[in-house]
Amino acid sequence: MKQKTIWNGAGLFMIMLVLLMPFYSASALATYVSVTQSHGTANIDGFLDVDGDTWTVEAVITDAPAEVVPENVKLVVGSRDAQFESCSSTDLGTICTYASPLEDGIPENTYPFHVVYENVDINGVTQTVRSVTNSVTADGSSPSITFRNGDVSQNVDGTVDITFSVTDRVSTLPAVGLQSVEIVDADTGTVLQTMVFDESDEEFLYNGKLEAELTGAETKHIKIRASDILGHETTSVPVSFKVDYVAPVIQKETLNFTSFGRFIGETSARSNIVLDITDTSNAITVTATSADADLDNDIATCVPKITNEERVYTCTWKDVLIFARETITLSITAEDKFGNSVTESVPTTFVPDTDAPIVTFFGTNRVYNDQTYARSGDTKVILIVQEQGSGITQDTIIADVSSLGGSSNAHPTECGSVEGTYICYWDISSTSLTGKTTAKIYLVRFEDGVGNEGVKPSADIVVDTVKPVVIGDVGLFGVSNGQEKEYVQSNDELMIKVQVQDRNGVRILADMNNVIMDAKTEYPAGEFTEDGWAEFTEESCERAEDDVTVWDCTLLTKPVKSGYDKVNFKLVVEDTAGNKGYDKSISFELLGLDEEIAPDYWQVEGVNLLVKFIDISSTELAPLRMPVTVELSAGQNVELLQMEPLTCDGGDEAPVISNIFMYGASIEGSNTAKPTLLLEFEQFDGLEYFNVEENEDVAEFPREYNCTIQIYSRIDKNALLSAEMQNVPVTVKFALSELGAQDQALQDKIDDARDVAMNKGWSWTNELLTVLDWIGFVNNLIVKPLISILEAIDIIKLALETPSKTILLNAPATSACVGLASGSGTLSGVTSFIQGVTGILTCNEQAFGFLGEWHGKVLDWYNYLALDLAQEGIATGFVTEPRQVRSIQDNFLVSVVGLCLPGVIRNLDEMRQIACRKVYCLETEVKSAGVPVSVCEQLESQMVCKYVTGEVLEFLPWVRGIDVILQTLKRALQDWVGFLTHVPTAVCGIICPTSPAGAGICNGVQVVEKLVDVLSSVTSALESKSAIGKSYCSLIE
């Protein structure tokens, strides 16, 4: 009964449950749970940051049967769940929020989740409502960038192309998407371009232009920086590329007209134009335009080279016609391959050069007795030129050397210059001149760099193909302390005696490399020798007394090395032309000394400067030092013990070396050494010392120093008691300007000479002399002819009054016959008056009063010492008027004693003209033509001798008498008409007194003579007119 009751109760419960179930189900189906938000702190729905993000989930529960509390809402992720933190009611339902800080981060993945709402009704039944399954992705990956070398480059138009790609999907997981992409200058960090994405783009490809302005000419580095929406950022590896936004730089100071230098001529001439341009590009285009040259947008040939990490283009316009203008302006345009260009006007101012070059030597390099020689074989032709202007080059000189086997249109092989002296030479290859005795060479073209043409000389070359002959044996002797010996010992001078037969000069060469130590230093290479060969010429020889074709030669070398040794050396004998007649090896025994007083076992193998030069602009600031390495060697049995530097002497012309230091010598026991000498100079003003302006271009002043090193050595087991004093020649170079020191000494000479010539104390002489010359001109043109005409009239009257048949046997008759009597004519008074006036101006004895008589006495005294020879001249008929042999104006002393003012003025002016002539020589001929200063000084001495001193020397009787006859002969040759008229006069002096007919003829001759005097005086006056007032002093004022 009891069991039946239980089952009845259970049945009733099940019936009620079934009846109530529809209501509960209806209620459960009406409640809805949805996830409205799932994000991290970046608020990106569906995404979290794997690194320390906070996950926020928001769920909305609608139509809940009861109030929703956080405890009833759970977040279920896999097998884990978590309770929501808060819930709040809204019109749309209840919003519940869950926030979970993920401080330790979470693995990158996609996580499914859902939200569950549970509610227990009044009956204790749990009602569960679940949202649909959602997912959240934990994203920790940065975007991936594809950007490689070559993806960026500059175009010729200056723009920059760039290509790259970026993706945020780096795996199969969902990607949050790109937020921004930046193009960054990797060198400076500057952002050049930014691209921002509004949508969550997962991939981005860029293939376009860089939208940024770049500058400079260099290698730039670009990188790409990308970030996703969560802020994950990545940066690519920088990609390098070259840009060039800098225009080429025109180095205006390098503009060079290669044929002109600093000078321009009077006519248009051609020259290459060279200009340096700096640019970073591999290709540039350079053009030039000028109204001063034949250039119209002409393109230059440019050759690049790397200098100091810069690309320098040397651009050349070849063979351009340059117009003759002092300033040449070029418009230069340079453009690189990227379109960067620059245009600049480059002017160049030239110094006018109108002086032609002057040849001072033209011939071969083999000279004897001022004659050049050649032989069969190679020949060298030398041209030496004085040129102070634009200079000469190989292109401005052409020679015809075909007679020597060369070309008829040959440019020099090479040209060089030293201080205005240019030397060019032609190397003519081997050729046979057999059968020839002479050859002639010519200059076909001879111009300086600006086209000034000089005189083109020719040269006669003696062709000598005959070899010299050595007569007998060559003798070797030793010389020590001035004594000649038949043997050679240590440190002797070696004497070589040889007889050579040759009609021309000789050249004897001896190889001293195995004979003396330091042979290469003692005998440096010459034009015809190598290092270590001694050269002797006919200057060391004398012609034999019994044969003028034989040379007796005695040659003395520098001291030989220390012995003992058996020495072999080569001796070569050739003539001036180079024909070799003797080429043999000679040996001798070199004896040693028991006690080596002056040992000589070491020699210098080489001297090297470790610094190129001493900077003369710094020598005043500190004691500068020059390191010099010296290579020394000795024989195998010689060993080094100790080495010390002693002195370095450069003489008066070199800066003083105050200290010498040495380091780096070889260790004891070696027979070689390579020490370094450190030469320390005293402080001095280098610019003043070398007379150099600091703003001039750098050049070099070499100075020779003889340094002495003290070397202690040992030979075998014995140390040498005396140290060897090893001479080391060192050439130190000092920098200075390209043009060098100005020749201030020449200017000083000019100033001194000008002070003398232009001294106001005698500048008045020229004006007074001009007045006297005009008076003399009038005297010769009018007065003298008038006197001659009056004298002719007197002769005619005298002849008519004297009976022609009367024989004149006395001296007065003879005078009357030849018309020499004075005072007998009717017009003698007139002529005497005129001659008295002119006598004062010409200082002769016909002057008025006592003055004429005094002039005559002084003139007689002046001619007294030469009277005997003068009388002899009268007897022979060559001298007719001994008192007119000399003039009182010929000498300053005689003019003063004779009270001859015109003579004093004339002699003073002659001395002044000599001084002016010297100034003219220094200023014009030395400065412009390159004539040595000594020529002007010699010219001054010669002129003083001729016009001043020479006149006094003629007081000596043997000098004066000879001069009388020579001057008479000279006048006879210069004035043969006057001479011929004086011969009949002399004859008339003999026949007139004894023959009436002769008297008549002689009177007629005298009349003709007077008429000839008229003609001669007028001609002399007209010829002298152009010289009046002319003087050297007027040329230098």
MOKA-V856925 format. One record per residue. N is the residue number from 1. RES is the residue in one small letter. PSI is psi in whole degrees, -180 to 180 (* if undefined). D_FIRST is the distance of its C-alpha to the first C-alpha in Angstrom with 1 decimal. Layout:
N:RES:PSI:D_FIRST
N:RES:PSI:D_FIRST
This chain:
1:m:-41:0.0
2:k:-41:3.8
3:q:-37:5.5
4:k:-34:5.2
5:t:-39:6.4
6:i:-49:9.0
7:w:-29:10.4
8:n:-40:10.8
9:g:-44:12.8
10:a:-39:14.9
11:g:-40:15.7
12:l:-38:17.0
13:f:-43:19.1
14:m:-36:20.7
15:i:-40:21.5
16:m:-37:23.3
17:l:-42:25.1
18:v:-37:26.4
19:l:-36:27.5
20:l:-19:29.3
21:m:-42:30.9
22:p:-35:34.0
23:f:-45:35.0
24:y:-41:34.9
25:s:-41:36.8
26:a:-40:39.4
27:s:-42:40.0
28:a:-40:40.4
29:l:-19:42.8
30:a:-23:45.0
31:t:135:45.8
32:y:134:48.9
33:v:125:50.5
34:s:147:54.0
35:v:117:56.7
36:t:-25:59.9
37:q:141:62.0
38:s:103:62.3
39:h:172:65.6
40:g:-162:67.5
41:t:-20:70.2
42:a:-7:72.5
43:n:36:70.2
44:i:113:70.3
45:d:130:67.0
46:g:4:65.3
47:f:140:67.7
48:l:156:67.8
49:d:130:70.6
50:v:-17:69.8
51:d:94:71.7
52:g:36:70.1
53:d:170:68.9
54:t:121:66.1
55:w:124:63.4
56:t:125:62.4
57:v:134:59.5
58:e:127:58.7
59:a:145:55.5
60:v:126:54.7
61:i:121:51.1
62:t:152:50.8
63:d:42:48.0
64:a:143:45.9
65:p:-17:42.8
66:a:177:43.8
67:e:133:46.8
68:v:125:47.9
69:v:155:48.6
70:p:-29:50.4
71:e:-22:47.4
72:n:-3:45.5
73:v:129:48.4
74:k:149:49.3
75:l:123:52.1
76:v:119:51.0
77:v:107:53.8
78:g:-123:52.5
79:s:5:50.1
80:r:150:51.2
81:d:161:50.4
82:a:145:51.9
83:q:141:51.0
84:f:158:53.2
85:e:-31:55.4
86:s:155:55.5
87:c:147:54.4
88:s:143:56.0
89:s:141:55.3
90:t:174:57.8
91:d:-25:58.0
92:l:-9:57.2
93:g:-168:54.2
94:t:128:53.5
95:i:121:56.1
96:c:141:55.0
97:t:139:57.7
98:y:130:57.6
99:a:124:60.8
100:s:110:61.1
101:p:124:64.5
102:l:70:65.1
103:e:-35:67.5
104:d:3:67.6
105:g:169:67.8
106:i:154:65.9
107:p:152:66.9
108:e:119:68.4
109:n:175:65.8
110:t:127:63.6
111:y:118:60.2
112:p:149:57.2
113:f:162:54.9
114:h:167:52.4
115:v:134:50.9
116:v:133:47.2
117:y:127:45.7
118:e:138:42.2
119:n:133:40.4
120:v:120:36.9
121:d:-175:35.6
122:i:-16:33.7
123:n:3:30.5
124:g:11:31.7
125:v:130:32.3
126:t:124:35.7
127:q:125:38.0
128:t:128:40.9
129:v:130:44.1
130:r:139:46.9
131:s:169:50.5
132:v:162:52.4
133:t:126:54.0
134:n:175:57.4
135:s:152:60.0
136:v:138:62.6
137:t:126:65.7
138:a:114:67.3
139:d:121:71.0
140:g:7:73.5
141:s:140:76.3
142:s:160:79.7
143:p:159:81.4
144:s:135:83.6
145:i:134:87.3
146:t:109:89.7
147:f:116:93.3
148:r:166:96.1
149:n:135:99.8
150:g:-10:101.7
151:d:-2:99.1
152:v:136:101.5
153:s:154:105.2
154:q:137:108.0
155:n:166:109.7
156:v:-22:113.4
157:d:4:112.7
158:g:-18:111.3
159:t:163:107.6
160:v:123:104.9
161:d:139:102.4
162:i:139:99.0
163:t:131:96.1
164:f:165:92.7
165:s:150:89.0
166:v:135:85.9
167:t:143:82.2
168:d:-13:79.1
169:r:100:76.8
170:v:-1:77.4
171:s:-168:74.1
172:t:-9:71.3
173:l:156:69.6
174:p:147:70.1
175:a:140:73.3
176:v:-26:73.5
177:g:158:76.9
178:l:140:80.5
179:q:-45:81.6
180:s:156:85.4
181:v:132:88.2
182:e:141:91.4
183:i:122:94.8
184:v:138:96.3
185:d:110:99.8
186:a:-21:98.9
187:d:-37:102.2
188:t:-15:101.8
189:g:4:98.1
190:t:133:99.0
191:v:118:96.5
192:l:-33:98.6
193:q:141:96.0
194:t:136:92.4
195:m:120:89.9
196:v:140:86.6
197:f:126:83.7
198:d:-37:81.7
199:e:166:79.0
200:s:68:77.1
201:d:132:79.6
202:e:-25:78.8
203:e:151:82.2
204:f:131:85.8
205:l:128:89.1
206:y:127:92.5
207:n:87:95.8
208:g:-155:98.4
209:k:147:100.9
210:l:119:100.7
211:e:61:100.8
212:a:150:102.6
213:e:120:106.3
214:l:157:107.5
215:t:171:110.8
216:g:177:113.0
217:a:96:114.0
218:e:179:111.7
219:t:120:108.7
220:k:160:105.5
221:h:124:102.0
222:i:139:99.1
223:k:158:95.3
224:i:132:92.2
225:r:125:89.5
226:a:146:86.1
227:s:145:82.9
228:d:-178:79.4
229:i:-27:77.5
230:l:-4:75.8
231:g:6:79.2
232:h:125:79.4
233:e:145:83.1
234:t:152:85.3
235:t:136:89.0
236:s:167:91.0
237:v:137:93.8
238:p:141:97.1
239:v:129:99.2
240:s:149:103.0
241:f:154:105.6
242:k:138:109.1
243:v:153:110.2
244:d:104:113.7
245:y:17:114.3
246:v:130:117.6
247:a:153:120.9
248:p:152:123.6
249:v:121:125.9
250:i:118:129.6
251:q:85:131.6
252:k:-32:134.6
253:e:-12:136.6
254:t:-4:136.6
255:l:127:138.5
256:n:123:141.5
257:f:99:144.4
258:t:-31:145.1
259:s:-17:148.7
260:f:-37:149.6
261:g:-122:148.0
262:r:7:149.0
263:f:160:152.1
264:i:143:153.0
265:g:-171:156.3
266:e:-16:158.6
267:t:160:157.4
268:s:144:154.0
269:a:163:152.7
270:r:147:149.7
271:s:151:147.1
272:n:146:143.5
273:i:128:141.1
274:v:137:138.2
275:l:138:135.3
276:d:138:132.1
277:i:132:128.8
278:t:132:125.5
279:d:156:122.2
280:t:-12:118.9
281:s:162:118.7
282:n:-7:119.8
283:a:132:122.0
284:i:158:124.2
285:t:126:126.8
286:v:129:129.9
287:t:159:132.6
288:a:143:135.9
289:t:140:138.1
290:s:141:141.4
291:a:-9:144.5
292:d:4:146.4
293:a:167:145.7
294:d:69:145.1
295:l:126:141.3
296:d:87:139.2
297:n:37:135.5
298:d:139:136.4
299:i:134:133.6
300:a:157:134.0
301:t:118:133.2
302:c:131:130.6
303:v:122:129.8
304:p:154:126.9
305:k:151:126.7
306:i:119:124.3
307:t:119:126.0
308:n:47:124.1
309:e:18:120.8
310:e:147:122.2
311:r:112:123.1
312:v:125:126.7
313:y:126:128.4
314:t:110:132.1
315:c:136:133.3
316:t:131:136.7
317:w:119:138.9
318:k:142:141.7
319:d:56:145.4
320:v:136:145.0
321:l:117:148.2
322:i:128:148.5
323:f:152:150.9
324:a:86:153.5
325:r:148:151.9
326:e:-31:151.4
327:t:123:147.8
328:i:123:145.5
329:t:127:142.1
330:l:138:139.3
331:s:111:136.1
332:i:130:133.4
333:t:127:130.0
334:a:130:127.3
335:e:132:123.9
336:d:-180:121.1
337:k:-13:118.7
338:f:7:116.1
339:g:1:118.6
340:n:124:119.4
341:s:159:123.1
342:v:144:125.8
343:t:127:129.4
344:e:147:132.1
345:s:123:135.8
346:v:103:137.6
347:p:150:141.2
348:t:124:143.6
349:t:130:147.0
350:f:160:149.8
351:v:125:153.1
352:p:134:156.0
353:d:108:157.8
354:t:1:161.2
355:d:131:162.8
356:a:151:163.2
357:p:155:162.4
358:i:129:165.4
359:v:126:165.9
360:t:-18:167.2
361:f:138:166.9
362:f:115:166.5
363:g:-167:167.0
364:t:172:165.5
365:n:7:164.1
366:r:109:167.1
367:v:137:170.0
368:y:127:173.5
369:n:47:176.4
370:d:20:174.5
371:q:136:174.1
372:t:152:170.8
373:y:158:170.5
374:a:161:168.4
375:r:175:168.2
376:s:133:166.6
377:g:-164:162.8
378:d:140:160.4
379:t:142:161.9
380:k:122:160.6
381:v:134:162.1
382:i:138:161.8
383:l:123:162.0
384:i:129:162.2
385:v:139:161.9
386:q:120:162.2
387:e:117:159.8
388:q:-3:158.6
389:g:-118:156.5
390:s:-13:153.8
391:g:176:154.5
392:i:157:154.8
393:t:176:152.3
394:q:-31:152.5
395:d:-20:152.1
396:t:5:155.2
397:i:133:157.6
398:i:136:158.9
399:a:150:161.7
400:d:103:163.7
401:v:29:163.8
402:s:-29:164.6
403:s:-17:167.8
404:l:8:165.8
405:g:5:163.4
406:g:-160:160.8
407:s:156:159.9
408:s:-2:162.2
409:n:61:159.3
410:a:127:157.4
411:h:154:155.2
412:p:150:155.2
413:t:-38:152.8
414:e:152:151.8
415:c:145:153.0
416:g:169:152.4
417:s:152:153.9
418:v:109:154.8
419:e:53:155.9
420:g:-7:157.5
421:t:120:159.0
422:y:136:157.4
423:i:121:157.7
424:c:150:156.9
425:y:152:157.5
426:w:123:157.5
427:d:113:156.6
428:i:123:158.6
429:s:165:157.5
430:s:133:159.8
431:t:160:162.8
432:s:128:166.3
433:l:19:169.3
434:t:134:171.9
435:g:-17:175.2
436:k:148:174.6
437:t:-23:176.5
438:t:159:175.0
439:a:152:172.0
440:k:132:171.3
441:i:153:168.0
442:y:153:167.3
443:l:118:164.7
444:v:-39:163.6
445:r:134:161.2
446:f:96:161.3
447:e:158:159.3
448:d:-176:157.1
449:g:-23:153.5
450:v:10:154.5
451:g:4:157.2
452:n:121:160.4
453:e:129:162.7
454:g:172:164.9
455:v:132:168.1
456:k:98:167.4
457:p:166:169.7
458:s:167:170.5
459:a:133:171.1
460:d:126:173.4
461:i:130:171.9
462:v:125:174.0
463:v:120:172.8
464:d:113:173.4
465:t:9:172.3
466:v:129:174.7
467:k:146:173.1
468:p:159:174.6
469:v:129:176.2
470:v:123:175.9
471:i:124:179.2
472:g:-162:179.3
473:d:156:176.5
474:v:129:174.1
475:g:138:174.9
476:l:134:172.3
477:f:154:173.2
478:g:142:171.5
479:v:120:172.4
480:s:138:171.6
481:n:34:173.3
482:g:4:175.5
483:q:131:176.9
484:e:130:176.8
485:k:162:176.1
486:e:9:176.0
487:y:167:172.6
488:v:130:169.2
489:q:177:167.3
490:s:133:164.1
491:n:11:164.0
492:d:155:167.3
493:e:134:167.9
494:l:122:168.3
495:m:126:171.6
496:i:123:171.9
497:k:129:175.3
498:v:143:175.6
499:q:129:178.3
500:v:132:177.1
501:q:118:179.3
502:d:138:178.2
503:r:-21:180.0
504:n:-164:177.0
505:g:169:174.6
506:v:157:172.5
507:r:125:169.0
508:i:128:168.2
509:l:134:164.6
510:a:128:163.5
511:d:110:160.0
512:m:8:159.5
513:n:-30:155.9
514:n:7:156.9
515:v:-44:159.9
516:i:154:158.8
517:m:152:155.5
518:d:37:153.6
519:a:-37:155.7
520:k:-28:153.2
521:t:-43:153.5
522:e:-34:157.2
523:y:78:157.8
524:p:161:155.1
525:a:139:155.0
526:g:-168:157.7
527:e:-31:158.5
528:f:6:160.0
529:t:160:158.3
530:e:174:155.0
531:d:135:153.7
532:g:2:155.9
533:w:130:159.0
534:a:141:162.3
535:e:131:164.4
536:f:147:168.1
537:t:-172:170.5
538:e:-13:174.2
539:e:-20:174.2
540:s:12:174.0
541:c:167:177.0
542:e:148:180.7
543:r:140:183.0
544:a:145:185.3
545:e:-34:188.9
546:d:-6:190.3
547:d:112:187.7
548:v:-6:186.0
549:t:-1:183.3
550:v:134:182.1
551:w:128:179.6
552:d:109:179.9
553:c:132:176.4
554:t:111:175.4
555:l:134:171.6
556:l:118:170.1
557:t:175:166.3
558:k:164:164.2
559:p:138:163.9
560:v:174:162.4
561:k:179:159.5
562:s:145:159.9
563:g:180:161.1
564:y:147:161.3
565:d:154:160.4
566:k:114:161.9
567:v:136:161.5
568:n:136:161.5
569:f:159:161.6
570:k:139:162.4
571:l:128:165.5
572:v:131:165.8
573:v:126:169.0
574:e:164:169.1
575:d:-178:171.2
576:t:-38:170.4
577:a:-16:169.2
578:g:6:166.8
579:n:122:168.7
580:k:122:167.7
581:g:-9:170.7
582:y:128:169.3
583:d:89:165.8
584:k:159:165.8
585:s:138:164.1
586:i:140:166.3
587:s:153:165.6
588:f:161:167.0
589:e:121:166.3
590:l:112:164.8
591:l:144:165.9
592:g:179:163.8
593:l:144:164.9
594:d:-45:164.8
595:e:117:163.5
596:e:99:161.4
597:i:-36:162.5
598:a:77:160.7
599:p:148:157.9
600:d:77:156.5
601:y:-17:153.6
602:w:150:150.9
603:q:155:150.6
604:v:122:148.3
605:e:-26:146.2
606:g:151:144.5
607:v:124:143.9
608:n:131:140.8
609:l:130:139.8
610:l:-12:136.2
611:v:136:136.5
612:k:-43:138.2
613:f:165:140.3
614:i:129:140.9
615:d:109:139.8
616:i:-15:143.0
617:s:-9:141.1
618:s:-2:139.3
619:t:-20:142.3
620:e:-17:143.0
621:l:-36:139.5
622:a:160:139.1
623:p:109:140.8
624:l:156:139.5
625:r:146:139.2
626:m:112:139.8
627:p:135:138.2
628:v:125:140.3
629:t:138:139.6
630:v:124:142.6
631:e:123:142.5
632:l:148:145.1
633:s:159:146.0
634:a:177:148.6
635:g:169:149.9
636:q:-30:147.9
637:n:11:149.7
638:v:136:149.3
639:e:147:146.4
640:l:134:145.3
641:l:-48:145.4
642:q:150:145.1
643:m:133:145.3
644:e:142:146.1
645:p:144:146.9
646:l:-71:150.2
647:t:161:151.3
648:c:115:150.8
649:d:126:153.8
650:g:3:153.9
651:g:-172:157.3
652:d:-18:158.3
653:e:6:156.5
654:a:148:153.0
655:p:152:150.5
656:v:133:150.6
657:i:118:148.1
658:s:-33:147.4
659:n:150:145.2
660:i:128:144.3
661:f:153:141.2
662:m:139:140.3
663:y:160:137.0
664:g:17:135.6
665:a:153:138.7
666:s:159:138.1
667:i:163:137.7
668:e:140:140.7
669:g:-5:142.1
670:s:153:141.5
671:n:15:144.3
672:t:154:142.5
673:a:147:141.3
674:k:68:139.5
675:p:162:139.6
676:t:121:138.7
677:l:132:141.3
678:l:106:140.0
679:l:119:142.9
680:e:125:142.5
681:f:146:144.8
682:e:150:146.3
683:q:136:145.0
684:f:159:147.3
685:d:98:147.2
686:g:-38:146.7
687:l:-42:147.3
688:e:-38:150.6
689:y:-42:151.6
690:f:7:151.3
691:n:51:152.3
692:v:137:149.1
693:e:140:147.3
694:e:-24:143.6
695:n:8:142.4
696:e:161:144.2
697:d:156:142.5
698:v:135:142.0
699:a:-166:144.7
700:e:136:145.8
701:f:103:148.7
702:p:141:149.1
703:r:134:150.9
704:e:131:152.1
705:y:140:151.6
706:n:108:153.1
707:c:145:150.7
708:t:127:151.7
709:i:133:149.3
710:q:120:150.6
711:i:124:149.5
712:y:129:149.9
713:s:169:149.9
714:r:147:150.5
715:i:119:152.2
716:d:-117:151.1
717:k:4:151.3
718:n:132:153.6
719:a:141:152.6
720:l:131:155.0
721:l:-41:156.8
722:s:143:157.1
723:a:148:154.3
724:e:128:154.4
725:m:99:154.5
726:q:121:152.5
727:n:130:153.1
728:v:109:150.1
729:p:129:150.8
730:v:127:148.0
731:t:111:148.0
732:v:133:145.8
733:k:136:145.0
734:f:137:144.8
735:a:142:143.2
736:l:-178:145.3
737:s:160:145.6
738:e:-38:146.3
739:l:-17:149.7
740:g:178:150.8
741:a:140:153.1
742:q:150:155.6
743:d:76:159.3
744:q:-29:160.1
745:a:-38:163.3
746:l:-42:164.7
747:q:-36:164.0
748:d:-41:165.8
749:k:-41:168.8
750:i:-44:168.8
751:d:-43:168.6
752:d:-44:171.5
753:a:-37:173.6
754:r:-36:173.0
755:d:-39:173.9
756:v:-47:177.3
757:a:-37:177.9
758:m:17:176.9
759:n:130:178.6
760:k:-14:180.3
761:g:-23:183.3
762:w:16:184.7
763:s:-17:182.7
764:w:-15:185.8
765:t:-35:187.8
766:n:-40:186.2
767:e:-45:187.2
768:l:-38:190.8
769:l:-35:191.0
770:t:-42:189.9
771:v:-46:192.8
772:l:-37:195.3
773:d:-37:194.1
774:w:-38:194.6
775:i:-42:198.1
776:g:-37:198.7
777:f:-46:197.5
778:v:-38:200.0
779:n:-45:202.7
780:n:-31:202.2
781:l:-34:201.8
782:i:-52:204.7
783:v:-53:206.7
784:k:-46:207.4
785:p:-37:208.3
786:l:-42:210.6
787:i:-43:212.4
788:s:-38:212.7
789:i:-43:214.2
790:l:-39:216.6
791:e:-37:217.6
792:a:-40:218.2
793:i:-41:220.5
794:d:-40:222.4
795:i:-42:222.8
796:i:-44:224.2
797:k:-41:226.6
798:l:-40:227.7
799:a:-38:228.4
800:l:-32:230.5
801:e:-24:232.5
802:t:126:233.1
803:p:127:235.8
804:s:-20:234.1
805:k:-6:237.1
806:t:132:237.3
807:i:121:236.3
808:l:114:233.9
809:l:0:234.4
810:n:170:232.8
811:a:-43:229.2
812:p:-35:229.4
813:a:-43:230.4
814:t:-43:227.6
815:s:-42:225.2
816:a:-35:226.7
817:c:-41:226.4
818:v:5:222.7
819:g:30:222.0
820:l:-9:221.0
821:a:146:223.5
822:s:144:222.3
823:g:-3:224.0
824:s:-16:226.6
825:g:161:224.9
826:t:-23:225.1
827:l:10:221.3
828:s:-30:220.8
829:g:-41:220.3
830:v:-47:217.4
831:t:-36:215.7
832:s:-40:216.3
833:f:-46:214.6
834:i:-43:211.6
835:q:-30:211.4
836:g:-41:211.6
837:v:-49:208.6
838:t:-26:206.5
839:g:-34:207.7
840:i:-40:205.9
841:l:-24:202.6
842:t:-2:203.0
843:c:52:204.6
844:n:176:207.8
845:e:-3:211.4
846:q:3:212.4
847:a:157:210.6
848:f:149:212.7
849:g:-153:214.5
850:f:-22:213.8
851:l:-43:210.3
852:g:-42:211.5
853:e:-39:213.9
854:w:-41:211.0
855:h:-44:208.7
856:g:-41:211.4
857:k:-44:212.1
858:v:-40:208.4
859:l:-38:208.0
860:d:-44:211.1
861:w:-39:209.6
862:y:-37:206.3
863:n:1:208.1
864:y:-44:210.6
865:l:-22:208.8
866:a:13:208.6
867:l:-40:212.2
868:d:-50:213.7
869:l:-30:211.3
870:a:-41:211.5
871:q:-36:215.3
872:e:-35:214.8
873:g:-36:212.6
874:i:-40:215.4
875:a:-33:217.9
876:t:-7:215.7
877:g:1:215.1
878:f:-22:211.4
879:v:123:211.6
880:t:-24:213.9
881:e:89:212.8
882:p:-29:211.9
883:r:-15:211.0
884:q:10:208.3
885:v:-41:206.7
886:r:160:204.1
887:s:149:203.0
888:i:-16:202.9
889:q:0:199.3
890:d:-18:198.1
891:n:139:197.2
892:f:-42:195.6
893:l:-45:198.1
894:v:-38:201.1
895:s:-39:199.9
896:v:-48:199.6
897:v:-39:203.0
898:g:5:204.7
899:l:41:203.3
900:c:94:201.6
901:l:-44:198.7
902:p:-38:197.5
903:g:-40:197.4
904:v:-46:195.4
905:i:-45:192.9
906:r:-42:192.7
907:n:-39:192.1
908:l:-42:189.4
909:d:-35:187.6
910:e:-41:187.7
911:m:-38:186.0
912:r:-39:183.4
913:q:-35:182.8
914:i:-42:182.2
915:a:-41:179.5
916:c:-37:178.0
917:r:-36:178.1
918:k:-43:176.1
919:v:-45:173.4
920:y:-41:173.3
921:c:-46:172.9
922:l:-43:170.0
923:e:-36:168.1
924:t:-51:168.7
925:e:-32:169.5
926:v:-50:167.4
927:k:-45:164.3
928:s:-42:164.2
929:a:-7:166.0
930:g:18:165.0
931:v:138:168.5
932:p:149:168.7
933:v:-31:169.9
934:s:-28:172.7
935:v:-42:174.3
936:c:-40:174.8
937:e:-38:176.3
938:q:-39:178.6
939:l:-41:179.6
940:e:-44:180.4
941:s:-41:182.6
942:q:-40:184.4
943:m:-39:185.1
944:v:-40:186.4
945:c:-42:188.6
946:k:-44:190.0
947:y:-11:190.4
948:v:-71:191.0
949:t:-41:191.7
950:g:-35:193.4
951:e:-36:196.1
952:v:-38:197.1
953:l:-24:197.2
954:e:0:199.8
955:f:-22:202.3
956:l:131:202.8
957:p:-41:206.0
958:w:-28:204.8
959:v:-45:201.7
960:r:-41:203.5
961:g:-43:206.4
962:i:-39:204.0
963:d:-34:202.1
964:v:-50:205.4
965:i:-45:206.0
966:l:-42:202.4
967:q:-36:202.0
968:t:-44:205.3
969:l:-40:204.1
970:k:-43:200.8
971:r:-33:202.6
972:a:-38:204.8
973:l:-36:201.8
974:q:-37:199.9
975:d:73:203.0
976:w:-25:205.2
977:v:-47:207.1
978:g:-38:208.1
979:f:-43:209.0
980:l:-31:211.2
981:t:-27:213.0
982:h:-27:213.6
983:v:-50:215.2
984:p:-34:218.1
985:t:-44:218.5
986:a:-39:219.0
987:v:-40:221.5
988:c:-30:223.3
989:g:-19:223.8
990:i:-45:226.0
991:i:-24:227.8
992:c:-46:228.2
993:p:-17:230.9
994:t:-4:233.0
995:s:119:232.7
996:p:-42:233.2
997:a:-41:231.2
998:g:-37:228.5
999:a:-42:228.5
1000:g:-43:228.0
1001:i:-43:225.1
1002:c:-37:223.5
1003:n:-42:223.7
1004:g:-39:221.9
1005:v:-39:219.3
1006:q:-38:218.8
1007:v:-46:218.2
1008:v:-40:215.6
1009:e:-43:214.0
1010:k:-39:213.6
1011:l:-39:212.1
1012:v:-38:209.6
1013:d:-39:208.8
1014:v:-49:208.0
1015:l:-44:205.6
1016:s:-41:204.0
1017:s:-43:203.5
1018:v:-44:201.9
1019:t:-44:199.6
1020:s:-40:198.6
1021:a:-45:197.8
1022:l:-37:195.6
1023:e:-31:193.7
1024:s:-10:193.0
1025:k:-41:191.8
1026:s:-21:188.2
1027:a:-7:187.9
1028:i:129:188.9
1029:g:-5:186.1
1030:k:139:183.8
1031:s:160:182.4
1032:y:-29:179.4
1033:c:-31:178.6
1034:s:-21:177.8
1035:l:-19:175.2
1036:i:0:173.2
1037:e:*:173.5
